[in-house]
Amino acid sequence: MAPTVRITRAPIDVAKVLRAVRDPSAGGMTLFLGTVRDRNEGRAVRGLEYQVYKGMAEKRMSAIEAEVRTKWPVRKMVMVHRYGRLRIGEVSVAVAVATEHRADAFGACRYAIDTIKRTLPLWKRESLSGGGEAWTKGEPIGA
Amino acid sequence: MKVRYFALARELASAESEAVTVPERSSVRDLARMLEEAHPALSSLRGSLKFSVNFDVAEPGTALNEGDEVGVLPPVAGG
């Protein structure tokens, strides 16, 4: 079976993510995709480079999955986050959840992506359209 | 122990990782002070830096042991 959490340099295959959460007992699936935006804090951005503390990020993601599964009756769940250089519009993160009923799929997916953003050791370096690069302002990592 | 630096901390320390020896019964707070002495530029991140010990976010009072891997983590921005 494919791993349910993954930190990868390779492009995210969204169809594959959805296939991985298909389940005959599920009445619904939610999919969240995070994409690289062309602006940040009023500045035009050409692309991003994600840096990750891979071992820690994988451990955190597995913990998030375990936590989500204690809060919602999840049938299947997949989380993938990319690192390395990404272009505008590329998918940087995918969360897919399959549950018996839709309310749980929305709740679990929302919680997972919010917790990914708050607690994964990841950093973005923006390539600015006017030239130069800058680290995206973030928040202290949450436990 | 092994100390790994990320993002802006990596630039300020001019290192990706380094081997550090701390006195017995040192805490994360003690290590932070040592690292700032060794790399004064890191002081610009004082107050916003967090540390991990063996892949878990640590508190300033967290005790350190030989063989630990410590991450020096500036504010994060994933997603």
Backbone of each chain as ProteinMPNN parsed JSONL, in Angstrom:
{"seq_chain_A": "MAPTVRITRAPIDVAKVLRAVRDPSAGGMTLFLGTVRDRNEGRAVRGLEYQVYKGMAEKRMSAIEAEVRTKWPVRKMVMVHRYGRLRIGEVSVAVAVATEHRADAFGACRYAIDTIKRTLPLWKRESLSGGGEAWTKGEPIGA", "coords_chain_A": {"N_chain_A": [[0.843, -1.205, 0.0], [0.472, 2.251, -0.762], [2.257, 4.903, 0.92], [0.556, 7.004, 3.299], [1.247, 9.518, 4.062], [3.456, 11.992, 2.799], [6.481, 13.601, 1.955], [7.771, 15.275, -0.623], [9.903, 15.832, -3.492], [9.038, 15.579, -6.012], [6.544, 16.425, -8.55], [3.071, 16.693, -7.577], [0.777, 14.174, -8.125], [-2.391, 14.579, -8.71], [-4.609, 13.032, -9.469], [-3.766, 10.551, -8.694], [-3.626, 10.858, -5.956], [-6.344, 11.121, -5.361], [-7.259, 8.628, -6.202], [-6.088, 7.065, -4.27], [-7.588, 7.482, -1.986], [-10.04, 6.431, -2.504], [-12.881, 4.596, -1.538], [-15.128, 2.005, -0.941], [-16.91, 2.227, 1.16], [-17.142, 4.856, 1.649], [-18.984, 7.877, 1.527], [-18.335, 10.275, 0.593], [-15.695, 12.502, -0.543], [-13.149, 14.806, 0.296], [-10.995, 17.191, -1.172], [-8.189, 19.111, -0.769], [-6.164, 21.488, -2.336], [-3.171, 23.173, -2.195], [-1.775, 25.959, -3.81], [0.855, 27.618, -5.649], [1.057, 31.028, -5.355], [0.905, 34.1, -7.249], [1.457, 36.432, -5.973], [2.528, 37.952, -2.925], [1.953, 39.495, 0.092], [1.611, 41.957, -1.217], [3.663, 41.967, -3.036], [4.955, 41.069, -6.228], [5.447, 37.74, -7.179], [7.661, 35.362, -8.604], [8.189, 32.704, -8.358], [8.683, 29.923, -6.086], [10.854, 28.588, -3.59], [10.747, 25.798, -1.632], [11.933, 24.926, 1.52], [12.597, 22.173, 3.619], [12.465, 20.454, 6.748], [12.973, 17.404, 6.62], [12.741, 14.846, 7.978], [11.526, 15.563, 10.394], [9.201, 16.774, 9.443], [7.891, 14.622, 8.25], [7.401, 13.059, 10.487], [5.696, 14.772, 11.905], [3.532, 14.95, 10.118], [2.552, 12.325, 10.141], [1.716, 12.271, 12.777], [-0.307, 14.159, 12.656], [-2.118, 12.85, 11.002], [-2.819, 10.705, 12.689], [-4.014, 12.117, 14.782], [-6.174, 13.361, 13.479], [-7.623, 11.097, 12.851], [-8.487, 10.32, 15.367], [-10.377, 12.226, 15.872], [-12.245, 12.348, 13.802], [-14.339, 10.072, 11.92], [-12.547, 8.649, 9.831], [-12.251, 7.137, 6.675], [-10.326, 6.846, 4.589], [-7.238, 8.563, 4.017], [-4.987, 10.96, 2.707], [-1.955, 12.771, 2.64], [0.178, 15.071, 1.097], [3.14, 16.892, 0.711], [5.074, 19.175, -1.095], [8.578, 19.954, -1.751], [11.443, 21.996, -2.61], [12.001, 23.655, -5.805], [9.267, 25.494, -7.035], [6.868, 26.436, -9.547], [4.684, 29.241, -10.354], [1.297, 28.553, -9.686], [1.644, 25.814, -9.462], [0.938, 22.781, -7.647], [1.441, 22.712, -4.248], [0.761, 21.452, -1.927], [-1.289, 18.721, -0.958], [-4.306, 17.509, 0.376], [-6.363, 14.841, 1.011], [-9.406, 13.384, 1.928], [-11.508, 10.701, 2.776], [-14.716, 9.915, 3.866], [-17.602, 8.487, 5.558], [-19.773, 10.259, 5.624], [-20.382, 13.623, 4.408], [-19.905, 15.893, 6.089], [-17.951, 15.17, 7.915], [-15.807, 14.722, 6.213], [-15.225, 17.297, 5.251], [-14.615, 18.587, 7.694], [-12.404, 17.115, 8.699], [-10.514, 17.44, 6.673], [-10.119, 20.208, 6.609], [-9.109, 20.629, 9.185], [-6.737, 19.162, 9.0], [-5.208, 20.512, 6.962], [-4.975, 23.056, 8.104], [-3.473, 22.426, 10.362], [-1.181, 21.38, 9.237], [-0.138, 23.721, 8.102], [0.456, 25.175, 10.362], [2.187, 23.621, 11.913], [4.19, 22.243, 10.488], [7.633, 21.861, 9.721], [8.534, 23.874, 7.503], [9.708, 26.1, 4.985], [9.483, 29.032, 2.918], [11.087, 30.392, 0.147], [10.904, 33.231, -1.666], [11.086, 34.035, -5.101], [11.407, 37.133, -6.33], [9.601, 39.285, -8.562], [10.765, 41.696, -9.283], [13.381, 41.023, -9.138], [15.821, 39.497, -6.978], [15.504, 37.722, -3.815], [13.527, 36.462, -1.102], [12.835, 35.305, 2.223], [9.689, 34.048, 3.085], [7.579, 35.672, 5.375], [6.8, 34.142, 8.399], [5.171, 32.173, 10.964], [5.948, 31.426, 14.382], [6.748, 28.009, 14.901], [4.171, 25.708, 15.695], [3.325, 23.364, 18.315]], "CA_chain_A": [[0.0, 0.0, 0.0], [1.257, 3.497, -0.823], [2.214, 5.625, 2.192], [-0.517, 7.987, 3.338], [1.831, 10.856, 4.196], [4.644, 12.026, 1.962], [7.156, 14.86, 1.688], [8.417, 14.871, -1.87], [10.375, 16.849, -4.428], [8.363, 15.345, -7.303], [5.208, 17.002, -8.696], [1.989, 15.926, -6.958], [-0.18, 13.616, -9.076], [-3.662, 14.748, -8.0], [-5.47, 11.887, -9.763], [-3.275, 9.436, -7.89], [-4.038, 11.155, -4.573], [-7.773, 10.789, -5.251], [-7.407, 7.159, -6.291], [-5.61, 6.453, -3.027], [-8.578, 7.582, -0.914], [-11.326, 5.83, -2.895], [-13.259, 3.54, -0.599], [-16.546, 1.698, -1.195], [-17.756, 2.587, 2.307], [-17.146, 6.315, 1.785], [-20.027, 8.569, 0.772], [-17.801, 11.549, 0.103], [-14.263, 12.774, -0.425], [-12.748, 16.202, 0.118], [-9.622, 17.367, -1.652], [-7.668, 20.47, -0.722], [-4.888, 21.676, -3.009], [-2.519, 24.465, -2.03], [-1.037, 26.263, -5.035], [1.784, 28.738, -5.534], [0.385, 32.266, -5.762], [1.833, 35.015, -7.928], [1.677, 37.631, -5.149], [2.54, 37.76, -1.479], [2.106, 40.758, 0.808], [1.69, 43.075, -2.148], [4.804, 41.883, -3.955], [4.814, 40.074, -7.288], [6.338, 36.605, -6.959], [7.865, 34.581, -9.834], [8.244, 31.28, -8.011], [9.038, 29.678, -4.692], [11.615, 27.39, -3.241], [10.419, 25.311, -0.305], [12.93, 24.149, 2.247], [11.875, 21.357, 4.601], [13.187, 19.57, 7.672], [12.178, 16.292, 6.119], [12.443, 13.831, 8.997], [10.566, 16.117, 11.347], [7.938, 17.016, 8.747], [7.224, 13.321, 8.086], [6.905, 12.652, 11.802], [4.561, 15.647, 12.214], [2.403, 14.581, 9.27], [1.988, 11.075, 10.662], [1.014, 12.617, 14.018], [-1.545, 14.84, 12.259], [-3.07, 11.824, 10.549], [-3.307, 9.973, 13.87], [-4.901, 13.017, 15.521], [-7.412, 13.5, 12.7], [-8.387, 9.843, 12.951], [-9.169, 10.232, 16.669], [-11.454, 13.236, 15.93], [-13.265, 12.097, 12.763], [-14.336, 8.68, 11.452], [-11.931, 8.702, 8.5], [-12.042, 5.851, 5.985], [-8.979, 6.92, 3.994], [-6.7, 9.914, 4.088], [-3.65, 11.103, 2.128], [-1.38, 14.122, 2.694], [1.452, 15.169, 0.383], [3.687, 18.257, 0.62], [6.288, 19.249, -1.93], [9.644, 20.897, -1.442], [12.243, 22.313, -3.803], [11.571, 24.826, -6.564], [7.936, 25.37, -7.651], [6.429, 27.565, -10.367], [3.353, 29.783, -10.056], [0.19, 27.678, -10.056], [1.893, 24.406, -9.153], [0.371, 22.301, -6.386], [2.494, 22.543, -3.232], [0.292, 20.545, -0.877], [-2.583, 18.085, -1.214], [-4.909, 16.733, 1.468], [-7.596, 14.198, 0.572], [-10.024, 12.601, 3.001], [-12.765, 10.017, 2.451], [-15.488, 9.529, 5.056], [-18.928, 7.993, 5.225], [-20.647, 11.414, 5.391], [-19.583, 14.748, 3.935], [-19.493, 16.855, 7.114], [-16.678, 14.697, 8.481], [-14.745, 14.893, 5.207], [-14.845, 18.711, 5.288], [-13.998, 18.9, 8.994], [-11.096, 16.473, 8.826], [-9.605, 18.027, 5.684], [-9.837, 21.562, 7.093], [-8.23, 20.524, 10.353], [-5.429, 18.664, 8.569], [-4.422, 21.535, 6.259], [-4.644, 24.115, 9.065], [-2.416, 21.936, 11.257], [0.022, 21.316, 8.401], [0.417, 25.071, 7.955], [0.88, 25.683, 11.666], [3.153, 22.8, 12.664], [5.218, 21.554, 9.711], [8.857, 22.65, 9.559], [8.709, 24.213, 6.086], [9.975, 27.525, 4.756], [9.372, 29.423, 1.505], [11.926, 31.472, -0.339], [10.248, 33.788, -2.85], [11.82, 34.758, -6.143], [10.586, 38.321, -6.577], [9.593, 39.696, -9.97], [11.724, 42.774, -9.448], [14.715, 40.506, -8.855], [16.074, 39.242, -5.569], [14.787, 36.642, -3.152], [13.261, 36.746, 0.307], [12.091, 34.29, 2.97], [8.327, 34.45, 3.441], [7.384, 35.867, 6.8], [5.975, 33.046, 8.902], [4.772, 32.181, 12.372], [6.688, 30.415, 15.141], [6.156, 26.683, 14.705], [3.325, 25.231, 16.78], [3.6, 21.971, 18.7]], "C_chain_A": [[0.87, 1.244, 0.0], [1.17, 4.207, 0.533], [1.162, 6.727, 2.145], [-0.002, 9.393, 3.598], [3.169, 10.871, 3.452], [5.167, 13.457, 1.844], [8.033, 14.588, 0.47], [8.858, 16.057, -2.722], [9.588, 16.773, -5.747], [6.997, 16.028, -7.35], [4.136, 16.086, -8.112], [1.003, 15.49, -8.041], [-1.548, 13.581, -8.39], [-4.593, 13.559, -8.239], [-5.077, 10.686, -8.897], [-3.672, 9.609, -6.422], [-5.507, 10.756, -4.387], [-8.022, 9.284, -5.328], [-7.075, 6.502, -4.957], [-6.63, 6.545, -1.887], [-9.942, 6.993, -1.3], [-11.629, 4.661, -1.957], [-14.751, 3.271, -0.77], [-17.46, 2.1, -0.034], [-17.847, 4.097, 2.495], [-18.257, 6.918, 0.937], [-19.545, 9.897, 0.239], [-16.306, 11.655, 0.29], [-14.085, 14.274, -0.49], [-11.305, 16.215, -0.344], [-9.261, 18.833, -1.487], [-6.332, 20.492, -1.444], [-4.384, 23.073, -2.691], [-1.684, 24.726, -3.269], [-0.176, 27.502, -4.847], [1.164, 29.981, -6.16], [1.402, 33.252, -6.334], [2.083, 36.312, -7.139], [1.788, 37.216, -3.693], [2.844, 39.086, -0.81], [2.392, 41.916, -0.149], [2.852, 43.023, -3.122], [4.565, 40.793, -4.989], [5.886, 38.999, -7.102], [6.432, 35.785, -8.241], [7.845, 33.083, -9.575], [8.695, 31.143, -6.573], [9.998, 28.514, -4.592], [11.262, 27.017, -1.81], [11.622, 24.578, 0.272], [12.18, 23.392, 3.334], [12.869, 20.648, 5.515], [12.457, 18.241, 7.549], [11.778, 15.283, 7.202], [11.389, 14.312, 9.97], [9.202, 16.317, 10.695], [7.176, 15.7, 8.565], [6.637, 12.85, 9.407], [5.658, 13.461, 12.177], [3.325, 15.228, 11.41], [1.744, 13.289, 9.741], [1.203, 11.354, 11.933], [-0.308, 13.311, 13.698], [-2.573, 13.809, 11.796], [-3.67, 11.079, 11.745], [-4.308, 10.823, 14.647], [-6.25, 13.167, 14.802], [-8.282, 12.254, 12.869], [-9.039, 9.652, 14.32], [-10.377, 11.178, 16.711], [-12.574, 12.977, 14.928], [-13.193, 10.641, 12.31], [-13.858, 8.599, 9.998], [-11.801, 7.302, 7.919], [-10.641, 5.828, 5.383], [-8.544, 8.37, 3.978], [-5.289, 9.919, 3.503], [-3.214, 12.562, 2.254], [-0.015, 14.103, 1.991], [1.896, 16.63, 0.385], [4.971, 18.216, -0.194], [7.348, 20.14, -1.302], [10.489, 21.07, -2.701], [11.62, 23.488, -4.531], [10.226, 24.583, -7.241], [7.601, 26.625, -8.436], [5.053, 28.047, -9.908], [2.283, 28.798, -10.527], [0.408, 26.214, -9.742], [1.308, 24.048, -7.789], [1.508, 22.031, -5.397], [2.079, 21.562, -2.142], [-1.073, 19.987, -1.271], [-3.026, 17.33, 0.03], [-6.2, 16.148, 0.93], [-8.108, 13.297, 1.687], [-11.315, 11.979, 2.487], [-13.427, 9.58, 3.749], [-16.861, 9.032, 4.614], [-19.854, 9.164, 4.855], [-19.832, 12.683, 5.173], [-19.094, 15.694, 5.033], [-18.142, 16.457, 7.713], [-15.524, 14.898, 7.498], [-14.268, 16.341, 5.184], [-14.093, 19.036, 6.573], [-12.585, 18.357, 9.095], [-10.07, 17.122, 7.897], [-9.168, 19.425, 6.141], [-8.851, 21.538, 8.261], [-6.82, 20.109, 9.924], [-4.613, 19.765, 7.888], [-4.05, 22.679, 7.214], [-3.48, 23.685, 9.961], [-1.097, 21.761, 10.506], [0.677, 22.693, 8.356], [1.035, 25.574, 9.261], [2.081, 24.916, 12.236], [4.198, 22.073, 11.817], [6.44, 22.441, 9.521], [9.183, 22.86, 8.078], [8.883, 25.714, 5.951], [9.922, 27.805, 3.259], [10.329, 30.547, 1.215], [11.315, 31.962, -1.648], [11.273, 34.353, -3.813], [10.941, 35.925, -6.545], [10.709, 38.765, -8.031], [10.585, 40.815, -10.239], [13.173, 42.329, -9.257], [14.881, 40.302, -7.363], [15.194, 38.132, -5.014], [14.564, 37.021, -1.695], [12.534, 35.573, 0.956], [10.716, 34.841, 3.297], [8.228, 34.565, 4.955], [6.461, 34.767, 7.299], [5.551, 33.263, 10.332], [5.632, 31.162, 13.104], [5.982, 29.069, 15.077], [5.349, 26.275, 15.941], [3.624, 23.774, 17.086], [2.436, 21.09, 18.282]], "O_chain_A": [[1.892, 1.289, 0.684], [0.148, 4.13, 1.215], [0.905, 7.311, 1.092], [-0.726, 10.365, 3.381], [3.916, 9.893, 3.473], [4.397, 14.399, 1.658], [8.94, 13.759, 0.532], [8.265, 17.135, -2.675], [9.486, 17.75, -6.488], [6.355, 16.196, -6.313], [4.267, 14.862, -8.144], [0.463, 16.316, -8.777], [-1.835, 12.684, -7.598], [-5.289, 13.123, -7.322], [-5.923, 9.919, -8.437], [-4.008, 8.643, -5.736], [-5.869, 10.135, -3.387], [-8.873, 8.74, -4.624], [-7.697, 5.514, -4.563], [-6.554, 5.778, -0.928], [-10.888, 7.049, -0.514], [-10.756, 3.856, -1.631], [-15.553, 4.204, -0.747], [-18.66, 2.293, -0.232], [-18.544, 4.571, 3.392], [-18.456, 6.532, -0.215], [-20.268, 10.575, -0.492], [-15.718, 11.0, 1.151], [-14.786, 14.952, -1.243], [-10.501, 15.366, 0.041], [-9.955, 19.705, -2.01], [-5.473, 19.642, -1.212], [-5.099, 24.053, -2.898], [-0.967, 23.841, -3.738], [-0.451, 28.335, -3.983], [0.796, 29.988, -7.335], [2.577, 33.249, -5.968], [2.831, 37.181, -7.587], [1.192, 36.22, -3.285], [3.856, 39.725, -1.1], [3.283, 42.733, 0.079], [3.017, 43.925, -3.943], [4.04, 39.726, -4.672], [7.063, 39.297, -6.897], [5.42, 35.535, -8.897], [7.524, 32.292, -10.462], [9.044, 32.128, -5.921], [9.964, 27.582, -5.396], [11.45, 27.81, -0.887], [12.24, 23.738, -0.381], [11.226, 23.917, 3.909], [13.971, 20.292, 5.099], [11.479, 17.974, 8.248], [10.608, 14.917, 7.317], [10.473, 13.573, 10.329], [8.169, 16.063, 11.314], [5.954, 15.667, 8.708], [5.529, 12.314, 9.455], [4.688, 12.912, 12.7], [2.218, 15.16, 11.944], [0.518, 13.175, 9.739], [0.151, 10.756, 12.159], [-1.311, 13.088, 14.376], [-3.749, 13.886, 12.153], [-4.879, 10.853, 11.803], [-5.328, 10.317, 15.114], [-7.313, 13.11, 15.42], [-9.502, 12.34, 13.01], [-10.021, 8.92, 14.443], [-11.301, 10.961, 17.496], [-13.724, 13.343, 15.173], [-12.118, 10.041, 12.313], [-14.657, 8.496, 9.068], [-11.305, 6.391, 8.58], [-9.864, 4.906, 5.633], [-9.367, 9.285, 3.933], [-4.496, 9.014, 3.759], [-4.0, 13.476, 2.007], [0.826, 13.242, 2.253], [1.094, 17.515, 0.088], [5.827, 17.351, -0.01], [7.058, 20.969, -0.44], [10.286, 20.394, -3.71], [10.815, 24.228, -3.966], [10.056, 23.585, -7.942], [7.986, 27.732, -8.059], [4.351, 27.354, -9.172], [2.361, 28.275, -11.638], [-0.547, 25.437, -9.751], [1.198, 24.892, -6.9], [2.41, 21.237, -5.664], [2.921, 20.921, -1.513], [-1.904, 20.693, -1.843], [-2.245, 16.613, 0.656], [-7.052, 16.889, 0.439], [-7.349, 12.55, 2.306], [-12.121, 12.648, 1.84], [-12.801, 8.964, 4.612], [-17.231, 9.145, 3.445], [-20.622, 9.075, 3.896], [-18.722, 12.809, 5.689], [-17.996, 16.24, 4.932], [-17.297, 17.312, 7.982], [-14.402, 15.206, 7.902], [-13.067, 16.603, 5.107], [-13.05, 19.688, 6.538], [-11.673, 19.062, 9.528], [-8.916, 17.329, 8.272], [-7.99, 19.772, 6.064], [-7.898, 22.316, 8.314], [-5.831, 20.643, 10.426], [-3.437, 19.936, 8.208], [-2.942, 23.211, 7.142], [-2.605, 24.492, 10.279], [-0.024, 21.969, 11.071], [1.886, 22.824, 8.547], [2.021, 26.311, 9.249], [2.899, 25.49, 12.956], [5.024, 21.348, 12.373], [6.315, 23.623, 9.201], [9.985, 22.137, 7.486], [8.291, 26.496, 6.695], [10.261, 26.953, 2.438], [10.382, 31.538, 1.943], [11.218, 31.21, -2.618], [12.204, 35.053, -3.415], [9.837, 35.722, -7.051], [11.766, 38.641, -8.65], [11.182, 40.87, -11.314], [14.082, 43.158, -9.217], [14.142, 40.888, -6.57], [14.261, 37.669, -5.671], [15.322, 37.806, -1.126], [11.711, 34.92, 0.315], [10.594, 35.983, 3.741], [8.703, 33.714, 5.706], [5.437, 34.492, 6.674], [5.569, 34.382, 10.846], [6.01, 30.143, 12.526], [4.757, 28.999, 15.185], [5.782, 26.469, 17.077], [4.113, 23.037, 16.23], [2.464, 19.881, 18.512]]}, "seq_chain_B": "MKVRYFALARELASAESEAVTVPERSSVRDLARMLEEAHPALSSLRGSLKFSVNFDVAEPGTALNEGDEVGVLPPVAGG", "coords_chain_B": {"N_chain_B": [[26.174, 16.362, 20.075], [23.985, 16.765, 17.229], [23.429, 19.686, 15.443], [21.052, 21.219, 13.446], [20.469, 23.649, 11.002], [17.958, 25.82, 9.622], [16.473, 27.523, 6.804], [16.378, 31.023, 7.201], [17.961, 30.951, 9.488], [19.943, 29.201, 8.764], [21.335, 30.68, 6.904], [22.217, 32.801, 8.494], [23.821, 31.527, 10.362], [25.672, 30.511, 8.699], [25.886, 27.801, 8.165], [24.839, 24.428, 7.535], [24.633, 22.26, 9.167], [26.051, 21.23, 12.318], [28.376, 19.689, 14.585], [27.957, 19.694, 18.023], [29.091, 20.062, 21.322], [27.729, 19.904, 24.489], [27.704, 20.906, 27.963], [26.991, 18.51, 30.591], [23.604, 17.979, 31.611], [22.544, 20.147, 30.249], [20.162, 22.494, 28.905], [17.72, 23.254, 26.333], [17.584, 26.013, 26.333], [20.162, 26.686, 27.292], [21.722, 25.708, 25.203], [20.824, 27.338, 23.116], [21.85, 29.78, 23.897], [24.595, 29.219, 23.703], [24.837, 28.751, 20.945], [24.206, 31.215, 19.911], [26.331, 32.7, 20.837], [28.378, 31.535, 19.387], [27.572, 32.092, 16.817], [26.977, 35.083, 16.262], [25.231, 36.496, 14.544], [22.837, 35.172, 14.644], [21.399, 36.29, 16.669], [19.647, 38.15, 15.735], [17.358, 36.787, 15.287], [16.371, 36.27, 17.717], [13.89, 35.401, 20.056], [12.057, 34.75, 18.084], [12.926, 32.342, 17.207], [12.546, 28.794, 17.228], [13.106, 25.585, 18.693], [13.765, 22.173, 17.872], [13.866, 18.92, 19.275], [15.048, 15.869, 18.462], [13.101, 15.699, 16.408], [10.774, 16.68, 17.588], [8.969, 19.555, 18.662], [10.561, 21.617, 20.99], [10.702, 22.869, 24.388], [12.124, 25.785, 26.071], [13.164, 24.783, 28.453], [13.614, 22.113, 27.992], [15.49, 19.169, 28.451], [18.746, 18.221, 27.303], [20.418, 15.555, 25.603], [23.328, 13.536, 24.935], [23.861, 12.744, 21.563], [21.423, 13.624, 20.688], [19.381, 15.139, 18.127], [19.161, 18.389, 17.164], [17.03, 20.868, 15.927], [17.168, 24.065, 14.467], [14.843, 26.428, 14.202], [13.436, 28.862, 12.333], [10.539, 31.124, 12.102], [7.795, 29.404, 10.594], [6.46, 28.656, 7.293], [4.653, 26.963, 5.674], [2.588, 25.064, 3.359]], "CA_chain_B": [[24.89, 16.295, 19.378], [23.979, 17.379, 15.905], [22.544, 20.839, 15.331], [20.733, 21.5, 12.034], [19.907, 24.986, 10.813], [17.057, 25.908, 8.474], [16.021, 28.797, 6.23], [17.2, 32.192, 7.531], [18.954, 30.567, 10.505], [21.05, 28.568, 8.032], [22.133, 31.764, 6.316], [22.85, 33.6, 9.547], [24.867, 30.716, 10.996], [26.564, 30.053, 7.622], [26.097, 26.353, 8.318], [23.632, 23.599, 7.454], [24.6, 21.497, 10.41], [27.346, 21.149, 12.983], [28.429, 18.874, 15.802], [28.122, 20.574, 19.182], [29.149, 19.367, 22.614], [27.226, 20.765, 25.569], [27.931, 20.32, 29.291], [25.914, 17.653, 31.088], [22.395, 18.64, 32.139], [22.212, 21.384, 29.537], [18.808, 22.576, 28.363], [17.613, 23.943, 25.048], [17.916, 27.421, 26.596], [21.626, 26.771, 27.372], [22.257, 25.506, 23.849], [20.502, 28.533, 22.333], [22.832, 30.799, 24.282], [25.889, 28.815, 23.116], [24.813, 28.913, 19.484], [24.203, 32.646, 19.627], [27.713, 33.166, 21.047], [29.201, 31.032, 18.273], [27.09, 32.729, 15.582], [26.28, 36.291, 16.752], [24.165, 36.956, 13.632], [21.575, 34.519, 15.019], [20.673, 37.075, 17.682], [18.569, 38.909, 15.08], [16.155, 35.948, 15.308], [16.033, 35.988, 19.118], [12.467, 35.606, 20.338], [11.215, 34.085, 17.084], [13.466, 31.005, 16.928], [12.109, 27.644, 18.013], [14.037, 24.466, 18.594], [13.206, 20.83, 17.976], [14.783, 17.882, 19.743], [14.651, 14.579, 17.884], [11.918, 15.895, 15.543], [9.629, 17.237, 18.307], [9.176, 20.928, 19.12], [11.037, 21.584, 22.38], [10.57, 24.074, 25.209], [13.452, 26.225, 26.521], [13.647, 23.975, 29.576], [13.826, 20.713, 27.594], [16.855, 18.68, 28.724], [19.439, 17.676, 26.131], [21.265, 14.391, 25.835], [24.286, 13.239, 23.883], [23.235, 11.992, 20.472], [20.203, 14.292, 20.237], [19.432, 16.004, 16.952], [18.447, 19.631, 17.457], [16.737, 21.711, 14.773], [17.032, 25.497, 14.741], [13.699, 26.65, 13.321], [12.82, 30.192, 12.218], [9.097, 31.032, 11.863], [7.526, 28.518, 9.458], [5.48, 29.133, 6.306], [4.38, 25.889, 4.717], [1.283, 25.102, 2.695]], "C_chain_B": [[24.995, 16.993, 18.029], [22.971, 18.529, 15.901], [22.321, 21.12, 13.851], [20.01, 22.842, 11.936], [19.026, 25.009, 9.562], [16.772, 27.356, 8.088], [16.954, 29.938, 6.65], [18.268, 31.86, 8.576], [20.178, 29.939, 9.843], [21.957, 29.633, 7.421], [22.899, 32.527, 7.396], [23.986, 32.832, 10.228], [25.93, 30.288, 9.981], [26.89, 28.572, 7.767], [24.773, 25.632, 8.153], [23.482, 22.768, 8.709], [25.986, 21.51, 11.023], [27.232, 20.245, 14.203], [28.747, 19.796, 16.969], [28.183, 19.713, 20.434], [28.681, 20.334, 23.696], [27.546, 20.098, 26.909], [26.752, 19.445, 29.695], [24.806, 18.5, 31.688], [22.116, 19.991, 31.498], [20.771, 21.322, 29.039], [18.861, 23.236, 26.986], [17.995, 25.421, 25.211], [19.445, 27.621, 26.632], [22.242, 26.657, 25.972], [22.013, 26.754, 23.002], [21.517, 29.642, 22.62], [24.203, 30.49, 23.658], [25.938, 29.091, 21.617], [24.867, 30.389, 19.112], [25.595, 33.249, 19.853], [28.598, 32.755, 19.872], [28.827, 31.72, 16.952], [26.295, 33.981, 15.965], [25.144, 36.766, 15.841], [22.814, 36.341, 13.981], [20.758, 35.352, 15.991], [19.554, 37.903, 17.048], [17.267, 38.1, 15.051], [15.678, 35.658, 16.732], [14.555, 36.299, 19.362], [11.569, 34.926, 19.31], [11.729, 32.686, 16.745], [12.81, 29.965, 17.818], [13.109, 26.528, 17.784], [13.257, 23.156, 18.632], [14.282, 19.923, 18.546], [14.241, 16.546, 19.255], [13.274, 14.658, 17.211], [10.67, 16.392, 16.29], [9.962, 18.658, 18.739], [9.506, 20.893, 20.616], [10.755, 22.915, 23.074], [11.97, 24.506, 25.637], [14.03, 25.335, 27.619], [13.901, 22.512, 29.233], [15.281, 20.304, 27.783], [17.446, 18.054, 27.465], [20.317, 16.496, 26.53], [22.203, 14.192, 24.647], [23.562, 12.431, 22.797], [21.924, 12.601, 19.994], [20.437, 15.015, 18.91], [18.546, 17.218, 17.228], [18.247, 20.406, 16.163], [16.576, 23.153, 15.218], [16.041, 26.047, 13.718], [13.198, 28.093, 13.368], [11.306, 30.023, 12.021], [8.797, 30.287, 10.559], [6.439, 29.096, 8.554], [5.264, 28.064, 5.251], [3.053, 26.106, 4.017], [1.377, 25.6, 1.284]], "O_chain_B": [[25.957, 17.706, 17.74], [21.818, 18.366, 16.301], [23.278, 21.247, 13.087], [19.074, 23.124, 12.684], [19.3, 24.32, 8.579], [16.82, 28.271, 8.91], [18.17, 29.844, 6.482], [19.359, 32.43, 8.548], [21.306, 30.122, 10.301], [23.181, 29.503, 7.421], [24.074, 32.853, 7.23], [24.992, 33.422, 10.623], [26.974, 29.76, 10.365], [28.018, 28.143, 7.524], [23.723, 26.129, 8.56], [22.387, 22.59, 9.244], [26.976, 21.768, 10.339], [26.156, 20.062, 14.772], [29.692, 20.582, 16.911], [27.422, 18.757, 20.584], [29.185, 21.452, 23.798], [27.649, 18.874, 26.987], [25.641, 19.622, 29.196], [25.043, 19.593, 32.203], [21.525, 20.873, 32.121], [20.231, 20.245, 28.785], [19.908, 23.709, 26.542], [18.643, 26.004, 24.342], [19.962, 28.592, 26.079], [23.152, 27.403, 25.612], [22.894, 27.181, 22.255], [21.976, 30.341, 21.716], [24.88, 31.384, 23.15], [26.932, 29.591, 21.09], [25.495, 30.768, 18.123], [25.994, 34.184, 19.159], [29.451, 33.519, 19.421], [29.676, 31.903, 16.08], [25.065, 33.943, 15.989], [24.19, 37.378, 16.321], [21.768, 36.906, 13.66], [19.552, 35.144, 16.125], [18.62, 38.313, 17.737], [16.195, 38.66, 14.817], [14.721, 34.912, 16.941], [14.043, 37.33, 18.925], [10.437, 34.562, 19.627], [11.04, 31.925, 16.066], [12.549, 30.207, 18.996], [13.86, 26.531, 16.809], [12.241, 23.034, 19.315], [15.472, 20.14, 18.32], [13.125, 16.149, 19.589], [12.411, 13.805, 17.417], [9.608, 16.515, 15.679], [11.092, 18.943, 19.135], [8.826, 20.232, 21.401], [10.591, 23.948, 22.424], [12.906, 23.709, 25.581], [15.244, 25.155, 27.703], [14.354, 21.748, 30.085], [16.193, 20.998, 27.335], [16.738, 17.44, 26.667], [20.874, 16.444, 27.627], [21.922, 14.612, 23.524], [22.755, 11.55, 23.095], [21.365, 12.146, 18.997], [21.551, 15.446, 18.614], [17.35, 17.09, 17.49], [19.188, 20.58, 15.389], [15.925, 23.432, 16.225], [16.342, 26.128, 12.528], [12.592, 28.499, 14.36], [10.836, 28.908, 11.797], [9.459, 30.507, 9.545], [5.617, 29.907, 8.98], [5.638, 28.229, 4.09], [2.47, 27.189, 4.074], [0.363, 25.69, 0.592]]}, "name": "protein", "num_of_chains": 2, "seq": "MAPTVRITRAPIDVAKVLRAVRDPSAGGMTLFLGTVRDRNEGRAVRGLEYQVYKGMAEKRMSAIEAEVRTKWPVRKMVMVHRYGRLRIGEVSVAVAVATEHRADAFGACRYAIDTIKRTLPLWKRESLSGGGEAWTKGEPIGAMKVRYFALARELASAESEAVTVPERSSVRDLARMLEEAHPALSSLRGSLKFSVNFDVAEPGTALNEGDEVGVLPPVAGG"}
